[in-house]
Amino acid sequence: MQFHMIAGGPRPVAPFSHAVETEGFVFVTGQMPDSPAAPGVLPDGIVGQTHAVIANLRTVLAGLGLGLEHVVMARVYLTRFKEDYAAMNEAYRGYFAEGRLPARTCVGVTGLAYGALIEIDLVARRPA
């Protein structure tokens, strides 16, 4: 098992690794919508925050030589589920090729670090 911290990656808000890898699977810790350059500063609205979360996830994946095309499962956490679900889906869908959407769970939660509207974690698989 390998525990990865990505140089230049998002600043952890708790004690965790950016990703843990075992037997070809890569489990990427849920990312927040702030940037490594401005920890705790969030874009306005769910669309901006969704794009920021995906950017952080891409940074972690790239640090491991992977991309979104390697994602097999995503979990999305929303603090304003009813209000933000449709707009988040529209922003999210554009990151994956048609017919190649990962499995996904999306749940409403009562709160996230920094007062964020969204957090996403991933499971990726290295090519054989």
DSSP file (Angstrom, degrees, kcal/mol; ACC not computed):
  #  RESIDUE AA STRUCTURE BP1 BP2  ACC     N-H-->O    O-->H-N    N-H-->O    O-->H-N    TCO  KAPPA ALPHA  PHI   PSI    X-CA   Y-CA   Z-CA
    1    1 A M              0   0    0      0, 0.0     2,-0.4     0, 0.0    21,-0.2   0.000 360.0 360.0 360.0 139.3    0.0    0.0    0.0
    2    2 A Q  E     -A   21   0A   0     19,-2.5    19,-2.8     2,-0.0     2,-0.5  -0.953 360.0-153.8-120.2 138.5    1.2    3.5   -0.9
    3    3 A F  E     -A   20   0A   0     -2,-0.4     2,-0.4    17,-0.2    17,-0.2  -0.953  20.7-157.5-111.2 121.2    0.2    6.7    0.9
    4    4 A H  E     -A   19   0A   0     15,-3.2    15,-1.6    -2,-0.5    14,-1.5  -0.848  21.7-178.8-111.6 133.0    0.6    9.8   -1.4
    5    5 A M        -     0   0    0     -2,-0.4     2,-0.5    12,-0.2    12,-0.1  -0.999  28.3-138.7-119.2 124.4    1.0   13.5   -0.7
    6    6 A I    >   -     0   0    0     -2,-0.4     3,-2.3     4,-0.1     2,-0.1  -0.719  14.8-121.8 -91.8 123.4    1.2   15.4   -4.0
    7    7 A A  T 3  S+     0   0    0     -2,-0.5    -1,-0.1     1,-0.3    56,-0.0  -0.418 101.4  12.0 -60.0 129.9    3.7   18.3   -4.1
    8    8 A G  T 3  S+     0   0    0      1,-0.2    -1,-0.3    -2,-0.1     3,-0.1   0.530 102.8 135.7  77.1   6.2    1.8   21.5   -4.9
    9    9 A G    <   -     0   0    0     -3,-2.3    -1,-0.2     1,-0.2    47,-0.1  -0.169  65.8 -61.3 -79.0 176.9   -1.5   19.7   -4.2
   10   10 A P        -     0   0    0      0, 0.0    -1,-0.2     0, 0.0    -4,-0.1  -0.240  58.8-106.2 -58.1 143.8   -4.4   21.0   -2.1
   11   11 A R        -     0   0    0     24,-0.1    23,-0.1    -3,-0.1     2,-0.0  -0.605  37.9-116.8 -74.0 123.8   -3.7   21.8    1.5
   12   12 A P        -     0   0    0      0, 0.0    -1,-0.1     0, 0.0    19,-0.1  -0.330  17.8-160.5 -61.0 140.2   -5.2   19.1    3.7
   13   13 A V  S    S+     0   0    0     -3,-0.0   101,-0.1   100,-0.0    -2,-0.0   0.387  78.8  17.2 -98.5   0.5   -7.9   20.4    6.1
   14   14 A A  S    S-     0   0    0      2,-0.1     2,-1.2     0, 0.0     0, 0.0  -0.916 106.1 -67.3-156.4 174.5   -7.5   17.3    8.4
   15   15 A P  S    S+     0   0    0      0, 0.0     2,-0.3     0, 0.0    -2,-0.0  -0.617  84.6 111.2 -78.1  99.3   -4.9   14.5    8.9
   16   16 A F        -     0   0    0     -2,-1.2     2,-0.3    13,-0.0    -2,-0.1  -0.976  64.5-108.0-156.9 165.5   -5.1   12.5    5.7
   17   17 A S        -     0   0    0     -2,-0.3    12,-0.3     1,-0.1   -12,-0.2  -0.668  30.0-123.2 -89.8 153.3   -3.1   11.5    2.6
   18   18 A H  S    S-     0   0    0    -14,-1.5    11,-2.2    -2,-0.3     2,-0.3   0.878  92.6  -6.5 -61.9 -36.5   -4.2   13.0   -0.8
   19   19 A A  E     -AB   4  28A   0    -15,-1.6   -15,-3.2     9,-0.2     2,-0.4  -0.991  58.1-148.5-156.5 154.6   -4.5    9.4   -2.0
   20   20 A V  E     -AB   3  27A   0      7,-1.9     7,-3.0    -2,-0.3     2,-0.4  -0.998  18.6-158.6-127.7 133.6   -3.9    5.8   -1.0
   21   21 A E  E     +AB   2  26A   0    -19,-2.8   -19,-2.5    -2,-0.4     2,-0.3  -0.927  17.8 161.7-119.0 134.7   -3.1    3.2   -3.6
   22   22 A T  E >   - B   0  25A   0      3,-2.5     3,-2.3    -2,-0.4    -2,-0.0  -0.944  67.5 -14.4-152.3 129.8   -3.4   -0.5   -3.3
   23   23 A E  T 3  S-     0   0    0     -2,-0.3     3,-0.1     1,-0.3    -2,-0.0   0.830 128.1 -48.1  49.9  41.9   -3.5   -3.3   -5.9
   24   24 A G  T 3  S+     0   0    0      1,-0.3   102,-3.2   101,-0.1     2,-0.4   0.280 114.8 113.0  86.9 -11.5   -4.0   -0.8   -8.8
   25   25 A F  E <   -BC  22 125A   0     -3,-2.3    -3,-2.5   100,-0.2     2,-0.5  -0.773  50.0-159.2 -94.9 140.7   -6.9    1.1   -7.1
   26   26 A V  E     -BC  21 124A   0     98,-2.9    98,-3.1    -2,-0.4     2,-0.7  -0.980   1.3-159.7-122.2 119.9   -6.3    4.7   -6.1
   27   27 A F  E     -BC  20 123A   0     -7,-3.0    -7,-1.9    -2,-0.5     2,-0.5  -0.882  11.4-157.6-102.0 111.3   -8.6    6.2   -3.4
   28   28 A V  E     -BC  19 122A   0     94,-2.6    94,-1.5    -2,-0.7    -9,-0.2  -0.796  18.4-120.6 -97.2 124.6   -8.5   10.0   -3.6
   29   29 A T  E     -     0   0A   0    -11,-2.2    91,-0.1    -2,-0.5    -1,-0.0  -0.262  43.0 -86.0 -58.5 144.5   -9.5   11.9   -0.5
   30   30 A G  E     -     0   0A   0     91,-0.1     2,-0.3    89,-0.1    91,-0.3  -0.277  49.3-143.2 -52.9 133.2  -12.4   14.2   -0.9
   31   31 A Q  E     - C   0 120A   0     89,-2.6    89,-1.2    -3,-0.1    22,-0.1  -0.777   3.0-138.8-107.3 149.5  -11.3   17.6   -2.2
   32   32 A M        -     0   0    0     -2,-0.3    24,-0.2    87,-0.2    87,-0.1  -0.527  26.5-109.6 -98.5 166.6  -12.6   21.0   -1.3
   33   33 A P  S    S+     0   0    0      0, 0.0     2,-0.2     0, 0.0    20,-0.1   0.176  85.0  99.0 -88.8  19.8  -13.2   24.0   -3.7
   34   34 A D  S    S-     0   0    0      8,-0.1     8,-0.1   -23,-0.1    22,-0.1  -0.483  71.2-120.5 -91.9 175.0  -10.3   26.1   -2.5
   35   35 A S  B >   -F   38   0B   0      3,-0.8     3,-0.9     6,-0.4     6,-0.2  -0.812  17.8-116.3-114.6 157.2   -7.0   26.3   -4.3
   36   36 A P  T 3  S+     0   0    0      0, 0.0    -1,-0.1     0, 0.0   -27,-0.1   0.826 118.5  53.1 -57.7 -29.9   -3.5   25.4   -3.1
   37   37 A A  T 3  S+     0   0    0      1,-0.2    -3,-0.0   -29,-0.1   -29,-0.0   0.728 121.4  28.6 -77.7 -22.0   -2.6   29.1   -3.6
   38   38 A A  B X  S-F   35   0B   0     -3,-0.9     3,-2.1     3,-0.1    -3,-0.8  -0.534  80.5-162.5-139.7  69.7   -5.6   30.4   -1.5
   39   39 A P  T 3  S+     0   0    0      0, 0.0     3,-0.1     0, 0.0     0, 0.0  -0.273  78.3  12.0 -56.8 133.0   -6.5   27.9    1.2
   40   40 A G  T 3  S+     0   0    0      1,-0.2     2,-0.6    -5,-0.0    -6,-0.0   0.315  96.0 117.0  84.9  -9.1   -9.9   28.5    2.6
   41   41 A V    <   -     0   0    0     -3,-2.1    -6,-0.4    -6,-0.2    -1,-0.2  -0.843  49.2-163.9 -95.5 121.5  -11.0   31.0   -0.1
   42   42 A L        -     0   0    0     -2,-0.6    -8,-0.1    -8,-0.1     7,-0.1  -0.809  19.0-116.9-111.0 144.3  -13.9   29.6   -2.1
   43   43 A P        -     0   0    0      0, 0.0     2,-0.3     0, 0.0     6,-0.1  -0.335  43.9 -97.5 -65.1 158.1  -15.4   30.5   -5.4
   44   44 A D  S  > S+     0   0    0      4,-0.1     4,-0.6     5,-0.0     5,-0.2  -0.586  81.6   4.3 -77.3 140.5  -19.0   31.8   -5.3
   45   45 A G  H  > S-     0   0    0     -2,-0.3     4,-2.0     3,-0.2     5,-0.2   0.299  88.8 -77.0  76.5 162.5  -21.8   29.4   -6.1
   46   46 A I  H  > S+     0   0    0      2,-0.2     4,-2.5     1,-0.2     5,-0.2   0.838 123.9  54.7 -68.9 -35.3  -22.0   25.7   -6.8
   47   47 A V  H  > S+     0   0    0      2,-0.2     4,-2.3     1,-0.2    -1,-0.2   0.960 111.9  43.3 -65.9 -49.2  -20.8   25.9  -10.4
   48   48 A G  H  X S+     0   0    0     -4,-0.6     4,-2.0     1,-0.2    -2,-0.2   0.892 116.0  48.7 -61.0 -40.2  -17.6   27.7   -9.5
   49   49 A Q  H  X S+     0   0    0     -4,-2.0     4,-2.4     2,-0.2    -1,-0.2   0.869 108.8  52.9 -70.3 -35.5  -17.1   25.4   -6.5
   50   50 A T  H  X S+     0   0    0     -4,-2.5     4,-2.4     2,-0.2    -2,-0.2   0.944 110.5  47.5 -62.6 -46.9  -17.7   22.3   -8.6
   51   51 A H  H  X S+     0   0    0     -4,-2.3     4,-2.1     1,-0.2    -2,-0.2   0.890 112.2  50.5 -60.6 -39.5  -15.0   23.4  -11.2
   52   52 A A  H  X S+     0   0    0     -4,-2.0     4,-2.0     2,-0.2    -1,-0.2   0.896 109.8  49.4 -67.3 -40.7  -12.6   24.2   -8.3
   53   53 A V  H  X S+     0   0    0     -4,-2.4     4,-2.5     2,-0.2    -2,-0.2   0.935 111.3  49.3 -62.7 -45.9  -13.1   20.7   -6.7
   54   54 A I  H  X S+     0   0    0     -4,-2.4     4,-2.7     1,-0.2    -2,-0.2   0.890 108.0  54.8 -62.0 -38.8  -12.5   19.0  -10.0
   55   55 A A  H  X S+     0   0    0     -4,-2.1     4,-1.9     2,-0.2    -1,-0.2   0.920 109.9  46.6 -59.9 -43.3   -9.3   21.1  -10.6
   56   56 A N  H  X S+     0   0    0     -4,-2.0     4,-2.0     2,-0.2    -2,-0.2   0.898 111.8  50.5 -66.5 -40.0   -8.0   19.9   -7.2
   57   57 A L  H  X S+     0   0    0     -4,-2.5     4,-2.7     1,-0.2    -2,-0.2   0.902 109.6  51.2 -63.4 -40.1   -8.9   16.3   -8.0
   58   58 A R  H  X S+     0   0    0     -4,-2.7     4,-3.1     2,-0.2     5,-0.2   0.878 107.0  54.4 -64.0 -37.7   -7.1   16.6  -11.3
   59   59 A T  H  X S+     0   0    0     -4,-1.9     4,-1.9     2,-0.2    -2,-0.2   0.931 111.2  44.5 -61.1 -46.2   -4.1   17.9   -9.5
   60   60 A V  H  X S+     0   0    0     -4,-2.0     4,-0.6     2,-0.2    -2,-0.2   0.948 115.7  46.7 -64.4 -48.8   -4.0   14.9   -7.2
   61   61 A L  H ><>S+     0   0    0     -4,-2.7     5,-2.7     1,-0.2     3,-1.5   0.923 111.3  51.6 -59.5 -45.0   -4.6   12.4  -10.1
   62   62 A A  H ><5S+     0   0    0     -4,-3.1     3,-1.9     1,-0.3    -1,-0.2   0.872 102.1  60.5 -61.3 -37.0   -2.0   14.1  -12.3
   63   63 A G  H 3<5S+     0   0    0     -4,-1.9    -1,-0.3     1,-0.3    -2,-0.2   0.676 109.0  44.6 -63.0 -15.9    0.6   13.8   -9.5
   64   64 A L  T <<5S-     0   0    0     -3,-1.5    -1,-0.3    -4,-0.6    -2,-0.2   0.261 123.1-104.2-109.2   8.3    0.0   10.1   -9.7
   65   65 A G  T < 5S+     0   0    0     -3,-1.9     2,-0.2     1,-0.3    -3,-0.2   0.773  86.2 112.1  74.6  26.3    0.2    9.9  -13.5
   66   66 A L      < -     0   0    0     -5,-2.7    -1,-0.3    -6,-0.1     2,-0.3  -0.747  45.6-162.8-124.0 170.6   -3.6    9.5  -13.8
   67   67 A G    >   -     0   0    0     -2,-0.2     3,-2.1    -3,-0.1     4,-0.2  -0.834  45.6 -81.6-142.3-178.0   -6.5   11.5  -15.1
   68   68 A L  G >  S+     0   0    0      1,-0.3     3,-1.6    -2,-0.3    27,-0.0   0.755 119.5  71.2 -62.1 -24.0  -10.3   11.7  -14.9
   69   69 A E  G 3  S+     0   0    0      1,-0.3    -1,-0.3    27,-0.1    27,-0.0   0.660  94.3  56.3 -66.6 -13.6  -10.5    8.9  -17.6
   70   70 A H  G <  S+     0   0    0     -3,-2.1    55,-2.2    54,-0.0     2,-0.3   0.456  80.8 114.1 -94.1  -2.9   -9.2    6.5  -14.9
   71   71 A V  E <   +D  124   0A   0     -3,-1.6    53,-0.3    53,-0.2     3,-0.1  -0.526  33.0 171.2 -75.1 130.8  -12.0    7.3  -12.4
   72   72 A V  E     +     0   0A   0     51,-3.0    31,-1.9     1,-0.3     2,-0.3   0.597  67.4  22.2-109.8 -19.3  -14.3    4.4  -11.7
   73   73 A M  E     -De 123 103A   0     50,-1.7    50,-2.5    29,-0.2     2,-0.4  -0.989  59.0-173.1-152.1 138.4  -16.4    5.9   -8.8
   74   74 A A  E     -De 122 104A   0     29,-2.1    31,-2.0    -2,-0.3     2,-0.5  -0.984   8.2-159.4-130.8 144.5  -17.1    9.3   -7.5
   75   75 A R  E     -De 121 105A   0     46,-2.4    46,-2.1    -2,-0.4     2,-0.4  -0.995  11.6-163.8-122.8 127.0  -18.9   10.4   -4.3
   76   76 A V  E     -De 120 106A   0     29,-3.0    31,-2.6    -2,-0.5     2,-0.5  -0.921   2.9-163.5-114.4 133.4  -20.4   13.9   -4.2
   77   77 A Y  E     -De 119 107A   0     42,-2.8    42,-1.5    -2,-0.4     2,-0.4  -0.977   9.0-174.0-118.7 124.8  -21.4   15.7   -1.0
   78   78 A L  E     -De 118 108A   0     29,-2.6    31,-2.6    -2,-0.5     3,-0.4  -0.960  21.8-162.6-121.8 134.7  -23.7   18.8   -1.3
   79   79 A T  S    S+     0   0    0     38,-1.9     2,-0.2    -2,-0.4    -1,-0.1   0.727  97.7  38.3 -85.1 -22.0  -24.7   21.0    1.6
   80   80 A R  S  > S+     0   0    0     37,-0.5     4,-2.8     1,-0.2     5,-0.3  -0.585  75.8 167.9-123.4  68.1  -27.7   22.5   -0.4
   81   81 A F  H  > S+     0   0    0     -3,-0.4     4,-2.1    -2,-0.2     5,-0.2   0.902  72.5  41.1 -53.1 -57.1  -28.8   19.4   -2.2
   82   82 A K  H  4 S+     0   0    0      1,-0.2     4,-0.4     2,-0.2    -1,-0.2   0.898 120.4  44.1 -61.6 -41.3  -32.2   20.6   -3.6
   83   83 A E  H  4 S+     0   0    0      1,-0.2     4,-0.3     2,-0.1    -1,-0.2   0.851 125.7  28.5 -72.1 -35.5  -30.9   24.0   -4.6
   84   84 A D  H  X S+     0   0    0     -4,-2.8     4,-2.6     1,-0.1     5,-0.3   0.544  90.3  93.5-109.2  -8.9  -27.6   22.9   -6.2
   85   85 A Y  H  X S+     0   0    0     -4,-2.1     4,-2.4    -5,-0.3     5,-0.2   0.913  89.8  43.4 -57.1 -50.9  -28.1   19.3   -7.5
   86   86 A A  H  > S+     0   0    0     -4,-0.4     4,-2.0     1,-0.2    -1,-0.2   0.927 116.7  45.6 -64.3 -46.2  -29.0   20.2  -11.1
   87   87 A A  H  > S+     0   0    0     -4,-0.3     4,-2.1     1,-0.2    -1,-0.2   0.886 112.7  51.3 -66.3 -38.5  -26.4   22.9  -11.6
   88   88 A M  H  X S+     0   0    0     -4,-2.6     4,-3.0     1,-0.2     5,-0.2   0.935 108.8  51.7 -62.3 -45.3  -23.7   20.7  -10.1
   89   89 A N  H  X S+     0   0    0     -4,-2.4     4,-2.7    -5,-0.3    -2,-0.2   0.899 108.6  51.0 -58.8 -41.6  -24.7   17.8  -12.4
   90   90 A E  H  X S+     0   0    0     -4,-2.0     4,-0.8     2,-0.2    -1,-0.2   0.921 114.8  42.2 -63.3 -44.3  -24.4   20.1  -15.5
   91   91 A A  H  < S+     0   0    0     -4,-2.1     3,-0.4     1,-0.2    -2,-0.2   0.916 116.6  48.8 -67.3 -43.2  -20.9   21.3  -14.5
   92   92 A Y  H >< S+     0   0    0     -4,-3.0     3,-2.1     1,-0.2     4,-0.3   0.905 101.8  62.1 -63.5 -45.8  -19.8   17.7  -13.5
   93   93 A R  H >< S+     0   0    0     -4,-2.7     3,-1.6     1,-0.3    -1,-0.2   0.813  92.4  66.0 -54.9 -35.2  -21.0   16.0  -16.6
   94   94 A G  T 3< S+     0   0    0     -4,-0.8    -1,-0.3    -3,-0.4    -2,-0.2   0.595  91.2  63.9 -66.7 -11.0  -18.6   18.0  -18.8
   95   95 A Y  T <  S+     0   0    0     -3,-2.1     2,-0.4    -4,-0.2    -1,-0.3   0.543  97.1  62.4 -89.5  -7.3  -15.5   16.5  -17.3
   96   96 A F  S <  S-     0   0    0     -3,-1.6     5,-0.1    -4,-0.3     3,-0.1  -0.939  87.7-107.7-125.2 142.3  -16.3   12.9  -18.5
   97   97 A A    >   -     0   0    0     -2,-0.4     3,-2.4     3,-0.3    -2,-0.1  -0.307  49.1 -89.5 -63.9 145.9  -16.5   11.5  -22.0
   98   98 A E  T 3  S+     0   0    0      1,-0.3    -1,-0.1     2,-0.1    -4,-0.0  -0.322 116.3  14.9 -55.3 133.1  -20.0   10.6  -23.2
   99   99 A G  T 3  S+     0   0    0     -3,-0.1    -1,-0.3     1,-0.1    -2,-0.1   0.508 111.7  85.4  77.9   4.4  -20.8    7.0  -22.3
  100  100 A R    <   +     0   0    0     -3,-2.4    -3,-0.3     2,-0.0    -2,-0.1  -0.124  51.7 144.9-128.6  35.0  -17.8    6.9  -19.8
  101  101 A L        -     0   0    0     -5,-0.1     3,-0.1     1,-0.1    -8,-0.0  -0.573  48.2-123.0 -74.9 134.7  -19.3    8.3  -16.7
  102  102 A P        -     0   0    0      0, 0.0   -29,-0.2     0, 0.0   -30,-0.1  -0.323  35.0 -89.4 -69.1 159.6  -18.0    6.8  -13.5
  103  103 A A  E     -e   73   0A   0    -31,-1.9   -29,-2.1   -32,-0.0     2,-0.3  -0.353  59.1-167.5 -57.9 152.8  -20.3    5.1  -11.0
  104  104 A R  E     -e   74   0A   0    -31,-0.2     2,-0.4    -3,-0.1   -29,-0.2  -1.000  29.8-163.8-154.3 147.1  -21.5    7.8   -8.5
  105  105 A T  E     -e   75   0A   0    -31,-2.0   -29,-3.0    -2,-0.3     2,-0.4  -0.989  13.6-170.6-123.8 138.7  -23.2    8.5   -5.3
  106  106 A C  E     +e   76   0A   0     -2,-0.4     2,-0.3   -31,-0.2   -29,-0.2  -0.992  11.1 173.7-132.4 125.8  -24.5   12.0   -4.4
  107  107 A V  E     -e   77   0A   0    -31,-2.6   -29,-2.6    -2,-0.4     2,-0.4  -0.934  30.9-120.2-132.0 153.4  -25.7   12.8   -0.9
  108  108 A G  E     -e   78   0A   0     -2,-0.3     2,-0.3   -31,-0.2   -29,-0.2  -0.751  33.5-172.4 -88.2 139.3  -26.8   15.9    1.0
  109  109 A V        -     0   0    0    -31,-2.6   -28,-0.2    -2,-0.4     3,-0.1  -0.874  31.3-126.1-129.9 162.0  -24.8   16.7    4.1
  110  110 A T  S    S-     0   0    0     -2,-0.3     2,-0.3     1,-0.2   -31,-0.1   0.676  84.9  -9.6 -84.7 -17.0  -25.3   19.2    6.9
  111  111 A G        -     0   0    0    -33,-0.1     2,-0.3     6,-0.0    -1,-0.2  -0.948  51.9-159.4-175.1 155.0  -21.8   20.8    6.6
  112  112 A L    >   -     0   0    0      4,-0.3     3,-1.8    -2,-0.3     4,-0.2  -0.924  44.9 -75.0-136.0 161.2  -18.4   20.7    5.0
  113  113 A A  G >  S+     0   0    0     -2,-0.3     3,-2.0     1,-0.3    -1,-0.1  -0.196 117.2  13.8 -54.1 147.9  -15.0   22.2    5.9
  114  114 A Y  G 3  S-     0   0    0      1,-0.3    -1,-0.3  -101,-0.1   -72,-0.1   0.512 125.2 -78.8  63.3   7.2  -14.6   26.0    5.1
  115  115 A G  G <  S+     0   0    0     -3,-1.8    -1,-0.3     1,-0.2    -2,-0.2   0.766  80.3 174.0  72.2  23.7  -18.4   26.2    4.7
  116  116 A A    <   -     0   0    0     -3,-2.0    -4,-0.3    -4,-0.2    -1,-0.2  -0.195  36.8-142.4 -63.6 155.4  -18.0   24.7    1.2
  117  117 A L  S    S+     0   0    0      1,-0.2   -38,-1.9   -72,-0.1   -37,-0.5   0.655  80.9  25.1 -88.2 -20.1  -21.1   23.8   -0.8
  118  118 A I  E     - D   0  78A   0    -40,-0.2     2,-0.3   -39,-0.1   -40,-0.2  -0.991  50.9-179.7-148.8 149.2  -19.5   20.7   -2.3
  119  119 A E  E     - D   0  77A   0    -42,-1.5   -42,-2.8    -2,-0.3     2,-0.4  -0.971  12.6-167.5-143.7 142.6  -16.8   18.0   -1.8
  120  120 A I  E     -CD  31  76A   0    -89,-1.2   -89,-2.6    -2,-0.3     2,-0.3  -0.999   3.8-172.2-133.7 134.1  -16.0   15.1   -4.1
  121  121 A D  E     - D   0  75A   0    -46,-2.1   -46,-2.4    -2,-0.4     2,-0.3  -0.865  13.2-157.3-117.2 161.3  -13.9   12.0   -3.5
  122  122 A L  E     -CD  28  74A   0    -94,-1.5   -94,-2.6    -2,-0.3     2,-0.4  -0.916  19.8-150.8-136.3 156.3  -12.9    9.5   -6.2
  123  123 A V  E     -CD  27  73A   0    -50,-2.5   -51,-3.0    -2,-0.3   -50,-1.7  -0.998  27.1-177.9-121.7 127.2  -11.7    5.9   -6.7
  124  124 A A  E     -CD  26  71A   0    -98,-3.1   -98,-2.9    -2,-0.4     2,-0.4  -0.790  16.2-143.6-118.7 164.0   -9.5    5.4   -9.8
  125  125 A R  E     -C   25   0A   0    -55,-2.2  -100,-0.2    -2,-0.3  -101,-0.1  -0.995  16.9-127.6-131.8 128.4   -7.9    2.4  -11.3
  126  126 A R        -     0   0    0   -102,-3.2   -60,-0.1    -2,-0.4     2,-0.0  -0.469  39.0 -99.8 -68.7 143.2   -4.5    2.2  -12.9
  127  127 A P              0   0    0      0, 0.0    -1,-0.1     0, 0.0   -57,-0.0  -0.344 360.0 360.0 -61.2 145.1   -4.5    0.7  -16.5
  128  128 A A              0   0    0     -3,-0.1    -2,-0.1    -2,-0.0  -104,-0.0   0.479 360.0 360.0 -73.6 360.0   -3.4   -2.9  -16.5
